């Protein structure tokens, strides 16, 4: 449990414990395997497990491409029922002679059947309703024998093979021949035994059909049974569905249990190895998925870090470009101002002499506290005064001119700039205040 839990999240461990409580399956590995095949959907996994117990096909059952069944007589455990009444003639010798005769007869009949198939097509081989054949046999069994029995799988042979392979369980196949005395006795005495029922229900899937039906006939052609009742055990071995055991003829309940247990014990290791291999593959897939997720998460983190770095770098470059643009704009503005001052300097009227009666002495108080004196003619305009101040090194780039008595702003833009000093009331001596508009 500790090793298994290491590869699981707390949520997955909780689902395994809930699955155990709901299904009664003690093996943690089987619980994990079933939940994984159902994408850890607890509700679907539990319902599917209950379907199997009721003999219904699971979500893995399908009519297409059933797994082939490999049959190797050398590796099969075959149990033959002794002929009835062998004690009355010949004893053990009679039994051996009878068994040899039965083997020869079985081989000869198989050869004849194989040859006969090419000469005449048996209509029984045309299977049109495999599930209907199975359900009809189940209904026949319950109406005829009216006794308890193992849970019949209510699906076709292809479906039960798929389920047995997916669930890694033994599959018990029973072929019945109607009006056969040994088959009737087997159904009424052996299959109705509580011990047999409990063992089959807990250890394997149980599929049964009449050998006289299309589906039963097709299965019989596959497993080549000649003695009835026929009990065959199929399991996953070396990666393929394999016929691992046969029980031919009538057998008492206790003897059937012994034979089934012998077959199961001899082949249980194959299923355990398959489960371990599936768990290992699942663990590797989970580990690989976790590694992929960790890699993707790391990649996303690196990409996000790179995105932020690029974003920050772009922000710095944008800020640098903006700063350079501002500096360039400021440099260009100063160049324009310098060029404009040079142009305006040439059109400023010359300063009149002190003895000229048509002069005005103007005292300018600059924003930095500096005082400037300059004489202008009465006929000079406000624009001339503005241009003089604009071209002076102590003057700000953007300013306005104001008087205190009366308090007002001298407008130098547009048509106002063409007013003469006498027109705006500047006489002999005036004080003008210069205000920096950018301060």
DOPA-669395 format. One record per residue (C-alpha): residue in one letter; chain; x, y, z. Coordinates in steps of 0.2 Angstrom, whole numbers, plus 5000, padded with zeros to 4 digits. Example, Ala and Ser with C-alpha at 12.3 -4.5 7.8 and 13.67 -1.06 7.14 Angstrom:
<pts>
+------+-----+------+------+------+
! type ! mol !   px !   py !   pz !
+------+-----+------+------+------+
!    A !   A ! 5062 ! 4978 ! 5039 !
!    S !   A ! 5068 ! 4995 ! 5036 !
+------+-----+------+------+------+
</pts>
This chain:
<pts>
+------+-----+------+------+------+
! type ! mol !   px !   py !   pz !
+------+-----+------+------+------+
!    X !   A ! 5000 ! 5000 ! 5000 !
!    X !   A ! 5014 ! 5012 ! 5004 !
!    X !   A ! 5023 ! 5009 ! 4987 !
!    X !   A ! 5007 ! 5011 ! 4978 !
!    X !   A ! 5002 ! 5027 ! 4987 !
!    X !   A ! 5018 ! 5035 ! 4983 !
!    X !   A ! 5013 ! 5036 ! 4964 !
!    X !   A ! 4995 ! 5043 ! 4968 !
!    X !   A ! 4988 ! 5059 ! 4974 !
!    X !   A ! 4978 ! 5061 ! 4990 !
!    X !   A ! 4962 ! 5062 ! 4980 !
!    X !   A ! 4966 ! 5046 ! 4970 !
!    X !   A ! 4970 ! 5037 ! 4987 !
!    X !   A ! 4953 ! 5042 ! 4994 !
!    X !   A ! 4944 ! 5036 ! 4978 !
!    X !   A ! 4953 ! 5019 ! 4980 !
!    X !   A ! 4947 ! 5018 ! 4998 !
!    X !   A ! 4929 ! 5022 ! 4993 !
!    X !   A ! 4930 ! 5010 ! 4978 !
!    X !   A ! 4935 ! 4996 ! 4990 !
!    X !   A ! 4920 ! 5000 ! 5002 !
!    X !   A ! 4908 ! 5000 ! 4988 !
!    X !   A ! 4913 ! 4985 ! 4979 !
!    X !   A ! 4921 ! 4974 ! 4993 !
!    X !   A ! 4937 ! 4971 ! 4982 !
!    X !   A ! 4952 ! 4970 ! 4995 !
!    X !   A ! 4966 ! 4970 ! 4982 !
!    X !   A ! 4972 ! 4989 ! 4981 !
!    X !   A ! 4981 ! 4985 ! 4964 !
!    X !   A ! 4965 ! 4979 ! 4956 !
!    X !   A ! 4955 ! 4994 ! 4963 !
!    X !   A ! 4968 ! 5006 ! 4956 !
!    X !   A ! 4969 ! 4997 ! 4939 !
!    X !   A ! 4950 ! 4998 ! 4937 !
!    X !   A ! 4949 ! 5016 ! 4942 !
!    X !   A ! 4963 ! 5021 ! 4930 !
!    X !   A ! 4954 ! 5012 ! 4915 !
!    X !   A ! 4939 ! 5023 ! 4920 !
!    X !   A ! 4949 ! 5039 ! 4920 !
!    X !   A ! 4947 ! 5040 ! 4940 !
!    X !   A ! 4928 ! 5042 ! 4938 !
!    X !   A ! 4922 ! 5033 ! 4954 !
!    X !   A ! 4904 ! 5032 ! 4949 !
!    X !   A ! 4907 ! 5025 ! 4932 !
!    X !   A ! 4920 ! 5012 ! 4939 !
!    X !   A ! 4908 ! 5006 ! 4953 !
!    X !   A ! 4893 ! 5005 ! 4941 !
!    X !   A ! 4904 ! 4995 ! 4928 !
!    X !   A ! 4910 ! 4983 ! 4942 !
!    X !   A ! 4892 ! 4980 ! 4948 !
!    X !   A ! 4887 ! 4976 ! 4930 !
!    X !   A ! 4901 ! 4963 ! 4929 !
!    X !   A ! 4894 ! 4955 ! 4945 !
!    X !   A ! 4876 ! 4955 ! 4937 !
!    X !   A ! 4883 ! 4947 ! 4921 !
!    X !   A ! 4881 ! 4962 ! 4910 !
!    X !   A ! 4895 ! 4968 ! 4898 !
!    X !   A ! 4906 ! 4982 ! 4904 !
!    X !   A ! 4910 ! 4998 ! 4894 !
!    X !   A ! 4925 ! 4988 ! 4886 !
!    X !   A ! 4914 ! 4975 ! 4879 !
!    X !   A ! 4913 ! 4976 ! 4860 !
!    X !   A ! 4907 ! 4965 ! 4846 !
!    X !   A ! 4921 ! 4970 ! 4834 !
!    X !   A ! 4939 ! 4962 ! 4834 !
!    X !   A ! 4938 ! 4950 ! 4849 !
!    X !   A ! 4955 ! 4945 ! 4855 !
!    X !   A ! 4960 ! 4928 ! 4847 !
!    X !   A ! 4961 ! 4913 ! 4859 !
!    X !   A ! 4977 ! 4903 ! 4858 !
!    X !   A ! 4976 ! 4884 ! 4861 !
!    X !   A ! 4991 ! 4874 ! 4864 !
!    X !   A ! 4986 ! 4856 ! 4870 !
!    X !   A ! 5004 ! 4853 ! 4876 !
!    X !   A ! 5001 ! 4867 ! 4889 !
!    X !   A ! 4983 ! 4864 ! 4894 !
!    X !   A ! 4977 ! 4854 ! 4909 !
!    X !   A ! 4964 ! 4842 ! 4903 !
!    X !   A ! 4952 ! 4833 ! 4914 !
!    X !   A ! 4942 ! 4819 ! 4907 !
!    X !   A ! 4927 ! 4811 ! 4916 !
!    X !   A ! 4928 ! 4792 ! 4916 !
!    X !   A ! 4915 ! 4782 ! 4906 !
!    X !   A ! 4900 ! 4778 ! 4915 !
!    X !   A ! 4900 ! 4760 ! 4921 !
!    X !   A ! 4918 ! 4756 ! 4918 !
!    X !   A ! 4918 ! 4746 ! 4934 !
!    X !   A ! 4906 ! 4733 ! 4926 !
!    X !   A ! 4918 ! 4729 ! 4912 !
!    X !   A ! 4936 ! 4728 ! 4912 !
!    X !   A ! 4940 ! 4739 ! 4927 !
!    X !   A ! 4955 ! 4751 ! 4924 !
!    X !   A ! 4960 ! 4742 ! 4908 !
!    X !   A ! 4943 ! 4745 ! 4901 !
!    X !   A ! 4944 ! 4763 ! 4906 !
!    X !   A ! 4961 ! 4765 ! 4897 !
!    X !   A ! 4955 ! 4756 ! 4882 !
!    X !   A ! 4939 ! 4767 ! 4882 !
!    X !   A ! 4950 ! 4783 ! 4884 !
!    X !   A ! 4961 ! 4778 ! 4869 !
!    X !   A ! 4946 ! 4774 ! 4859 !
!    X !   A ! 4938 ! 4791 ! 4863 !
!    X !   A ! 4954 ! 4800 ! 4858 !
!    X !   A ! 4955 ! 4791 ! 4842 !
!    X !   A ! 4937 ! 4795 ! 4838 !
!    X !   A ! 4939 ! 4813 ! 4843 !
!    X !   A ! 4954 ! 4815 ! 4831 !
!    X !   A ! 4945 ! 4806 ! 4817 !
!    X !   A ! 4929 ! 4816 ! 4819 !
!    X !   A ! 4939 ! 4833 ! 4819 !
!    X !   A ! 4947 ! 4828 ! 4803 !
!    X !   A ! 4930 ! 4823 ! 4795 !
!    X !   A ! 4923 ! 4840 ! 4801 !
!    X !   A ! 4937 ! 4850 ! 4794 !
!    X !   A ! 4935 ! 4841 ! 4777 !
!    X !   A ! 4916 ! 4842 ! 4777 !
!    X !   A ! 4916 ! 4861 ! 4780 !
!    X !   A ! 4923 ! 4863 ! 4762 !
!    X !   A ! 4909 ! 4852 ! 4755 !
!    X !   A ! 4894 ! 4859 ! 4764 !
!    X !   A ! 4891 ! 4875 ! 4773 !
!    X !   A ! 4882 ! 4872 ! 4789 !
!    X !   A ! 4868 ! 4885 ! 4792 !
!    X !   A ! 4872 ! 4885 ! 4810 !
!    X !   A ! 4888 ! 4894 ! 4807 !
!    X !   A ! 4878 ! 4909 ! 4801 !
!    X !   A ! 4877 ! 4919 ! 4818 !
!    X !   A ! 4864 ! 4933 ! 4816 !
!    X !   A ! 4860 ! 4936 ! 4835 !
!    X !   A ! 4874 ! 4931 ! 4846 !
!    X !   A ! 4868 ! 4940 ! 4862 !
!    X !   A ! 4850 ! 4933 ! 4858 !
!    X !   A ! 4857 ! 4915 ! 4858 !
!    X !   A ! 4865 ! 4918 ! 4875 !
!    X !   A ! 4850 ! 4926 ! 4883 !
!    X !   A ! 4839 ! 4912 ! 4876 !
!    X !   A ! 4850 ! 4899 ! 4884 !
!    X !   A ! 4850 ! 4908 ! 4901 !
!    X !   A ! 4831 ! 4909 ! 4900 !
!    X !   A ! 4830 ! 4890 ! 4895 !
!    X !   A ! 4842 ! 4886 ! 4910 !
!    X !   A ! 4831 ! 4895 ! 4923 !
!    X !   A ! 4814 ! 4888 ! 4916 !
!    X !   A ! 4821 ! 4871 ! 4914 !
!    X !   A ! 4831 ! 4868 ! 4930 !
!    X !   A ! 4823 ! 4881 ! 4942 !
!    X !   A ! 4839 ! 4881 ! 4953 !
!    X !   A ! 4852 ! 4893 ! 4959 !
!    X !   A ! 4867 ! 4895 ! 4947 !
!    X !   A ! 4883 ! 4906 ! 4945 !
!    X !   A ! 4880 ! 4923 ! 4937 !
!    X !   A ! 4879 ! 4921 ! 4918 !
!    X !   A ! 4887 ! 4934 ! 4908 !
!    X !   A ! 4873 ! 4942 ! 4897 !
!    X !   A ! 4883 ! 4946 ! 4882 !
!    X !   A ! 4892 ! 4938 ! 4867 !
!    X !   A ! 4907 ! 4927 ! 4867 !
!    X !   A ! 4917 ! 4942 ! 4859 !
!    X !   A ! 4911 ! 4954 ! 4873 !
!    X !   A ! 4916 ! 4942 ! 4887 !
!    X !   A ! 4933 ! 4939 ! 4880 !
!    X !   A ! 4936 ! 4958 ! 4880 !
!    X !   A ! 4930 ! 4959 ! 4897 !
!    X !   A ! 4941 ! 4945 ! 4904 !
!    X !   A ! 4956 ! 4953 ! 4895 !
!    X !   A ! 4952 ! 4970 ! 4902 !
!    X !   A ! 4948 ! 4964 ! 4920 !
!    X !   A ! 4962 ! 4952 ! 4920 !
!    X !   A ! 4951 ! 4938 ! 4926 !
!    X !   A ! 4948 ! 4920 ! 4922 !
!    X !   A ! 4934 ! 4916 ! 4910 !
!    X !   A ! 4924 ! 4900 ! 4912 !
!    X !   A ! 4915 ! 4894 ! 4896 !
!    X !   A ! 4902 ! 4881 ! 4897 !
!    X !   A ! 4894 ! 4873 ! 4881 !
!    X !   A ! 4877 ! 4864 ! 4884 !
!    X !   A ! 4869 ! 4851 ! 4873 !
!    X !   A ! 4850 ! 4850 ! 4875 !
!    X !   A ! 4843 ! 4832 ! 4879 !
!    X !   A ! 4860 ! 4826 ! 4884 !
!    X !   A ! 4859 ! 4816 ! 4900 !
!    X !   A ! 4876 ! 4821 ! 4906 !
!    X !   A ! 4873 ! 4840 ! 4903 !
!    X !   A ! 4856 ! 4839 ! 4912 !
!    X !   A ! 4864 ! 4831 ! 4927 !
!    X !   A ! 4879 ! 4843 ! 4927 !
!    X !   A ! 4867 ! 4858 ! 4927 !
!    X !   A ! 4855 ! 4851 ! 4940 !
!    X !   A ! 4868 ! 4844 ! 4952 !
!    X !   A ! 4885 ! 4853 ! 4949 !
!    X !   A ! 4881 ! 4870 ! 4944 !
!    X !   A ! 4868 ! 4872 ! 4957 !
!    X !   A ! 4880 ! 4868 ! 4971 !
!    X !   A ! 4883 ! 4883 ! 4983 !
!    X !   A ! 4901 ! 4880 ! 4984 !
!    X !   A ! 4903 ! 4880 ! 4965 !
!    X !   A ! 4892 ! 4895 ! 4963 !
!    X !   A ! 4902 ! 4905 ! 4976 !
!    X !   A ! 4919 ! 4900 ! 4969 !
!    X !   A ! 4915 ! 4904 ! 4951 !
!    X !   A ! 4906 ! 4921 ! 4955 !
!    X !   A ! 4922 ! 4926 ! 4966 !
!    X !   A ! 4935 ! 4920 ! 4954 !
!    X !   A ! 4930 ! 4921 ! 4936 !
!    X !   A ! 4918 ! 4927 ! 4923 !
!    X !   A ! 4905 ! 4913 ! 4918 !
!    X !   A ! 4899 ! 4912 ! 4900 !
!    X !   A ! 4887 ! 4899 ! 4894 !
!    X !   A ! 4878 ! 4895 ! 4879 !
!    X !   A ! 4869 ! 4880 ! 4869 !
!    X !   A ! 4881 ! 4871 ! 4857 !
!    X !   A ! 4865 ! 4870 ! 4846 !
!    X !   A ! 4864 ! 4888 ! 4843 !
!    X !   A ! 4873 ! 4899 ! 4831 !
!    X !   A ! 4884 ! 4907 ! 4844 !
!    X !   A ! 4887 ! 4891 ! 4854 !
!    X !   A ! 4891 ! 4882 ! 4838 !
!    X !   A ! 4904 ! 4895 ! 4832 !
!    X !   A ! 4912 ! 4895 ! 4850 !
!    X !   A ! 4913 ! 4876 ! 4849 !
!    X !   A ! 4922 ! 4876 ! 4832 !
!    X !   A ! 4934 ! 4888 ! 4840 !
!    X !   A ! 4939 ! 4877 ! 4855 !
!    X !   A ! 4935 ! 4860 ! 4847 !
!    X !   A ! 4925 ! 4851 ! 4860 !
!    X !   A ! 4918 ! 4834 ! 4857 !
!    X !   A ! 4913 ! 4829 ! 4875 !
!    X !   A ! 4899 ! 4837 ! 4884 !
!    X !   A ! 4896 ! 4845 ! 4896 !
!    X !   A ! 4911 ! 4855 ! 4891 !
!    X !   A ! 4920 ! 4867 ! 4904 !
!    X !   A ! 4934 ! 4877 ! 4897 !
!    X !   A ! 4945 ! 4890 ! 4906 !
!    X !   A ! 4953 ! 4904 ! 4897 !
!    X !   A ! 4965 ! 4917 ! 4904 !
!    X !   A ! 4978 ! 4930 ! 4898 !
!    X !   A ! 4994 ! 4922 ! 4897 !
!    X !   A ! 5010 ! 4929 ! 4889 !
!    X !   A ! 5000 ! 4943 ! 4882 !
!    X !   A ! 4987 ! 4933 ! 4873 !
!    X !   A ! 4970 ! 4925 ! 4878 !
!    X !   A ! 4974 ! 4907 ! 4880 !
!    X !   A ! 4964 ! 4891 ! 4883 !
!    X !   A ! 4973 ! 4885 ! 4899 !
!    X !   A ! 4961 ! 4871 ! 4905 !
!    X !   A ! 4947 ! 4859 ! 4900 !
!    X !   A ! 4935 ! 4848 ! 4910 !
!    X !   A ! 4926 ! 4836 ! 4898 !
!    X !   A ! 4911 ! 4826 ! 4904 !
!    X !   A ! 4900 ! 4826 ! 4919 !
!    X !   A ! 4909 ! 4829 ! 4936 !
!    X !   A ! 4903 ! 4831 ! 4954 !
!    X !   A ! 4903 ! 4848 ! 4962 !
!    X !   A ! 4918 ! 4844 ! 4974 !
!    X !   A ! 4928 ! 4837 ! 4959 !
!    X !   A ! 4924 ! 4852 ! 4948 !
!    X !   A ! 4930 ! 4863 ! 4962 !
!    X !   A ! 4947 ! 4854 ! 4964 !
!    X !   A ! 4949 ! 4854 ! 4945 !
!    X !   A ! 4945 ! 4873 ! 4943 !
!    X !   A ! 4957 ! 4877 ! 4958 !
!    X !   A ! 4971 ! 4867 ! 4950 !
!    X !   A ! 4969 ! 4876 ! 4934 !
!    X !   A ! 4968 ! 4893 ! 4943 !
!    X !   A ! 4983 ! 4889 ! 4954 !
!    X !   A ! 4993 ! 4884 ! 4939 !
!    X !   A ! 4989 ! 4900 ! 4929 !
!    X !   A ! 4987 ! 4913 ! 4943 !
!    X !   A ! 5005 ! 4918 ! 4941 !
!    X !   A ! 5002 ! 4924 ! 4923 !
!    X !   A ! 4987 ! 4935 ! 4929 !
!    X !   A ! 4997 ! 4942 ! 4943 !
!    X !   A ! 5012 ! 4946 ! 4932 !
!    X !   A ! 5000 ! 4954 ! 4919 !
!    X !   A ! 4992 ! 4965 ! 4934 !
!    X !   A ! 5010 ! 4970 ! 4940 !
!    X !   A ! 5015 ! 4974 ! 4922 !
!    X !   A ! 4999 ! 4984 ! 4920 !
!    X !   A ! 5002 ! 4993 ! 4936 !
!    X !   A ! 5020 ! 4996 ! 4931 !
!    X !   A ! 5015 ! 5003 ! 4914 !
!    X !   A ! 5002 ! 5014 ! 4923 !
!    X !   A ! 5015 ! 5020 ! 4935 !
!    X !   A ! 5027 ! 5024 ! 4921 !
!    X !   A ! 5013 ! 5033 ! 4912 !
!    X !   A ! 5008 ! 5043 ! 4927 !
!    X !   A ! 5026 ! 5047 ! 4931 !
!    X !   A ! 5029 ! 5052 ! 4913 !
!    X !   A ! 5013 ! 5062 ! 4913 !
!    X !   A ! 5019 ! 5071 ! 4929 !
!    X !   A ! 5036 ! 5074 ! 4922 !
!    X !   A ! 5028 ! 5081 ! 4906 !
!    X !   A ! 5016 ! 5092 ! 4917 !
!    X !   A ! 5031 ! 5098 ! 4927 !
!    X !   A ! 5041 ! 5101 ! 4911 !
!    X !   A ! 5026 ! 5111 ! 4904 !
!    X !   A ! 5024 ! 5120 ! 4920 !
!    X !   A ! 5043 ! 5124 ! 4921 !
!    X !   A ! 5042 ! 5129 ! 4902 !
!    X !   A ! 5027 ! 5141 ! 4906 !
!    X !   A ! 5036 ! 5148 ! 4920 !
!    X !   A ! 5052 ! 5151 ! 4910 !
!    X !   A ! 5041 ! 5158 ! 4896 !
!    X !   A ! 5032 ! 5170 ! 4908 !
!    X !   A ! 5049 ! 5175 ! 4915 !
!    X !   A ! 5055 ! 5179 ! 4898 !
!    X !   A ! 5039 ! 5188 ! 4893 !
!    X !   A ! 5041 ! 5199 ! 4909 !
!    X !   A ! 5059 ! 5202 ! 4905 !
!    X !   A ! 5055 ! 5207 ! 4887 !
!    X !   A ! 5041 ! 5217 ! 4893 !
!    X !   A ! 5052 ! 5226 ! 4906 !
!    X !   A ! 5066 ! 5228 ! 4893 !
!    X !   A ! 5053 ! 5235 ! 4881 !
!    X !   A ! 5046 ! 5247 ! 4894 !
!    X !   A ! 5064 ! 5253 ! 4898 !
!    X !   A ! 5068 ! 5255 ! 4879 !
!    X !   A ! 5051 ! 5264 ! 4877 !
!    X !   A ! 5055 ! 5276 ! 4892 !
!    X !   A ! 5072 ! 5279 ! 4885 !
!    X !   A ! 5065 ! 5283 ! 4868 !
!    X !   A ! 5052 ! 5294 ! 4875 !
!    X !   A ! 5066 ! 5303 ! 4885 !
!    X !   A ! 5077 ! 5305 ! 4870 !
!    X !   A ! 5062 ! 5312 ! 4860 !
!    X !   A ! 5059 ! 5324 ! 4874 !
!    X !   A ! 5077 ! 5329 ! 4875 !
!    X !   A ! 5077 ! 5331 ! 4856 !
!    X !   A ! 5061 ! 5341 ! 4856 !
!    X !   A ! 5069 ! 5352 ! 4870 !
!    X !   A ! 5085 ! 5354 ! 4860 !
!    X !   A ! 5075 ! 5358 ! 4844 !
!    X !   A ! 5065 ! 5370 ! 4854 !
!    X !   A ! 5080 ! 5379 ! 4860 !
!    X !   A ! 5088 ! 5379 ! 4843 !
!    X !   A ! 5072 ! 5387 ! 4836 !
!    X !   A ! 5072 ! 5400 ! 4850 !
!    X !   A ! 5090 ! 5404 ! 4847 !
!    X !   A ! 5087 ! 5406 ! 4828 !
!    X !   A ! 5071 ! 5416 ! 4831 !
!    X !   A ! 5081 ! 5427 ! 4844 !
!    X !   A ! 5094 ! 5430 ! 4831 !
!    X !   A ! 5081 ! 5435 ! 4818 !
!    X !   A ! 5072 ! 5446 ! 4830 !
!    X !   A ! 5088 ! 5455 ! 4836 !
!    X !   A ! 5090 ! 5462 ! 4819 !
!    X !   A ! 5073 ! 5471 ! 4818 !
!    X !   A ! 5073 ! 5478 ! 4836 !
!    X !   A ! 5074 ! 5498 ! 4834 !
!    X !   A ! 5090 ! 5506 ! 4840 !
!    X !   A ! 5090 ! 5514 ! 4858 !
!    X !   A ! 5087 ! 5533 ! 4856 !
!    X !   A ! 5099 ! 5545 ! 4864 !
!    X !   A ! 5096 ! 5552 ! 4882 !
!    X !   A ! 5093 ! 5570 ! 4875 !
!    X !   A ! 5079 ! 5564 ! 4863 !
!    X !   A ! 5063 ! 5572 ! 4870 !
!    X !   A ! 5052 ! 5558 ! 4862 !
!    X !   A ! 5059 ! 5544 ! 4873 !
!    X !   A ! 5053 ! 5534 ! 4887 !
!    X !   A ! 5065 ! 5526 ! 4900 !
!    X !   A ! 5058 ! 5509 ! 4905 !
!    X !   A ! 5064 ! 5499 ! 4920 !
!    X !   A ! 5062 ! 5481 ! 4918 !
!    X !   A ! 5061 ! 5470 ! 4934 !
!    X !   A ! 5066 ! 5452 ! 4928 !
!    X !   A ! 5059 ! 5436 ! 4937 !
!    X !   A ! 5077 ! 5433 ! 4944 !
!    X !   A ! 5077 ! 5450 ! 4952 !
!    X !   A ! 5089 ! 5458 ! 4939 !
!    X !   A ! 5084 ! 5475 ! 4934 !
!    X !   A ! 5086 ! 5481 ! 4916 !
!    X !   A ! 5085 ! 5499 ! 4909 !
!    X !   A ! 5081 ! 5504 ! 4891 !
!    X !   A ! 5076 ! 5519 ! 4882 !
!    X !   A ! 5062 ! 5518 ! 4868 !
!    X !   A ! 5054 ! 5530 ! 4857 !
!    X !   A ! 5036 ! 5535 ! 4860 !
!    X !   A ! 5033 ! 5528 ! 4842 !
!    X !   A ! 5040 ! 5511 ! 4846 !
!    X !   A ! 5027 ! 5497 ! 4848 !
!    X !   A ! 5024 ! 5484 ! 4862 !
!    X !   A ! 5030 ! 5471 ! 4850 !
!    X !   A ! 5047 ! 5480 ! 4849 !
!    X !   A ! 5048 ! 5480 ! 4868 !
!    X !   A ! 5043 ! 5461 ! 4868 !
!    X !   A ! 5056 ! 5457 ! 4855 !
!    X !   A ! 5069 ! 5467 ! 4866 !
!    X !   A ! 5065 ! 5457 ! 4881 !
!    X !   A ! 5064 ! 5440 ! 4871 !
!    X !   A ! 5081 ! 5442 ! 4864 !
!    X !   A ! 5089 ! 5447 ! 4881 !
!    X !   A ! 5099 ! 5433 ! 4889 !
!    X !   A ! 5091 ! 5436 ! 4906 !
!    X !   A ! 5074 ! 5434 ! 4900 !
!    X !   A ! 5063 ! 5418 ! 4901 !
!    X !   A ! 5058 ! 5410 ! 4885 !
!    X !   A ! 5039 ! 5412 ! 4889 !
!    X !   A ! 5034 ! 5428 ! 4899 !
!    X !   A ! 5021 ! 5442 ! 4900 !
!    X !   A ! 5023 ! 5461 ! 4904 !
!    X !   A ! 5013 ! 5469 ! 4917 !
!    X !   A ! 5011 ! 5487 ! 4925 !
!    X !   A ! 5007 ! 5491 ! 4943 !
!    X !   A ! 4999 ! 5508 ! 4940 !
!    X !   A ! 4987 ! 5505 ! 4934 !
!    X !   A ! 4988 ! 5486 ! 4937 !
!    X !   A ! 4986 ! 5477 ! 4920 !
!    X !   A ! 4994 ! 5465 ! 4908 !
!    X !   A ! 5002 ! 5473 ! 4892 !
!    X !   A ! 4996 ! 5462 ! 4878 !
!    X !   A ! 5009 ! 5460 ! 4864 !
!    X !   A ! 5002 ! 5447 ! 4853 !
!    X !   A ! 4992 ! 5450 ! 4837 !
!    X !   A ! 4985 ! 5467 ! 4834 !
!    X !   A ! 4989 ! 5473 ! 4852 !
!    X !   A ! 5007 ! 5472 ! 4848 !
!    X !   A ! 5006 ! 5486 ! 4835 !
!    X !   A ! 5001 ! 5498 ! 4848 !
!    X !   A ! 5014 ! 5512 ! 4852 !
!    X !   A ! 5020 ! 5515 ! 4869 !
!    X !   A ! 5011 ! 5532 ! 4869 !
!    X !   A ! 4995 ! 5524 ! 4865 !
!    X !   A ! 4996 ! 5512 ! 4880 !
!    X !   A ! 5000 ! 5526 ! 4892 !
!    X !   A ! 5019 ! 5524 ! 4894 !
!    X !   A ! 5027 ! 5542 ! 4896 !
!    X !   A ! 5043 ! 5548 ! 4902 !
!    X !   A ! 5048 ! 5534 ! 4915 !
!    X !   A ! 5040 ! 5518 ! 4918 !
!    X !   A ! 5042 ! 5502 ! 4928 !
!    X !   A ! 5037 ! 5485 ! 4920 !
!    X !   A ! 5037 ! 5468 ! 4928 !
!    X !   A ! 5041 ! 5453 ! 4919 !
!    X !   A ! 5033 ! 5436 ! 4924 !
!    X !   A ! 5040 ! 5419 ! 4919 !
!    X !   A ! 5025 ! 5409 ! 4913 !
!    X !   A ! 5035 ! 5392 ! 4914 !
!    X !   A ! 5039 ! 5395 ! 4932 !
+------+-----+------+------+------+
</pts>
